Amino acid sequence: MPSITVEPCTFALFGALGDLALRKLFPALYHLDGADLLHGDTRIIALAREEGTEQQHLAFISAELRRYVGNELNEAVAERFLARLTYLHVDFLKAEDYVALAEMAGSTQRMIAYFATPAAVYGAICENLANVGLAENTRVVLEKPIGSDLESSRKVNDAVAQFFPENRTYRIDHYLGKETVQNLIALRFANSLFETQWNQNYISHVEITVAEKVGIEGRWGYFDKAGQLRDMIQNHLLQLLCLIAMDPPADLSADSIRDEKVKVLKALAPISPEGLTTQVVRGQYIAGHSEGKSVPGYLEEPNSNTQSDTETFVALRADIRNWRWAGVPFYLRTGKRMPQKLSQIVIHFKEPSHYIFAPEQRLQISNKLIIRLQPDEGISLRVMTKEQGLDKGMQLRSGPLQLNFSDTWRSARIPDAYERLLLEVMNGNQNLFVRKDEIEAAWKWCDQLIAGWKKSGDAPKPYAAGSWGPMSSIALITRDGRSWYGDI
């Protein structure tokens, strides 16, 4: 059984009755408790605006915990975990409501303040925490999205920075907590087999796909103001691009890693107005089929604005202007109502310069490194070997050298990304979190796309729910003589 590696803390969860807290955060804290990674004196304060008795709200949290943990729930662990919880009704904008929080938290141990709330109230929460003396010994965790463009993100970050310095501010991108994403660092920098060939001399192109089967799921009010570019490209996909493309950091410290990621974002080539028609595709799903069932289009979802031009799909080609990646395109694709839930990175290596096998087999030759984030985390390297059999001659086949995490470590449960991230906050380790200048560099690049779309007035291209997006997203990559890997 592991020893306790974190100090005791008071974990104050703002927005404790929201979907994120109930579906992800409470289960993550429960699993940390089950792994003996919460100190015995750690307490959890659930903060929300909902009226009602503490007993009612704690009973609701308990029921939701059982719902989301499911068959993995251990009653003894659940009882211990739920005993840590208290509920406090707080209007996040009222300074007087924080007096009770200060009395409950005390001043003897560190507080983690997790903001599972809209970013618009981050500044007010920080100010109210400071007013009751809770800023000095507190780390704050900020959920995305932080703003809707560069200007608004700066306002949010500046409001937080008035009371919390950068070294106590943790901006969450849950993709950075995934086991496979963590393995990117080890894969690249602990294996000379890859790092010596991780450049434009050996890599042809890179694909990053994050596909969702679901539609809006009742999030119309938020999503229609954001769209797929703001919701997914600006944070998740650009973070994955940075980890793939960054140069080796000086060490594994937070700032060394984040310095290299910022360099990648600053090296992204702007996409010109002309490039918006050849390098970028935006789409919006219409009615179609998912898992054998008819599903409505985006404009037919409940409470929809039938005139909305918000994109639910984006595919684009990004180019990095530096020595390592000159001439290597990065194809990014993300959308809702796709045929399957899939997050993967595909590194396409160049063909051998001298080819000696049958000409009709040449299209198979490219080696591919496939890094899966979901549904099954793992890494697969596709290599060429000879077909077995006396009658096969020198016929080639493409096969995997594969590491599937769930198969390789059958006895070990793969932690959810939020478990790792919450543990890192408690340990005071920031290397899985996003620094302010990363946020700003990503927004600066995305803002030029948003401005270009607004100026052109072009509507998103329709695509049927259950498909891989508009036909023009296929043209985007085939125009370069390539195709999306694995589309069926």
Summary of the structure (lengths in Angstrom):
residues: 488
radius of gyration: 24.0
end to end distance: 44.8
largest distance: 82.9
contacts: 1531
relative contact order: 0.13
helix: 41%
strand: 22%
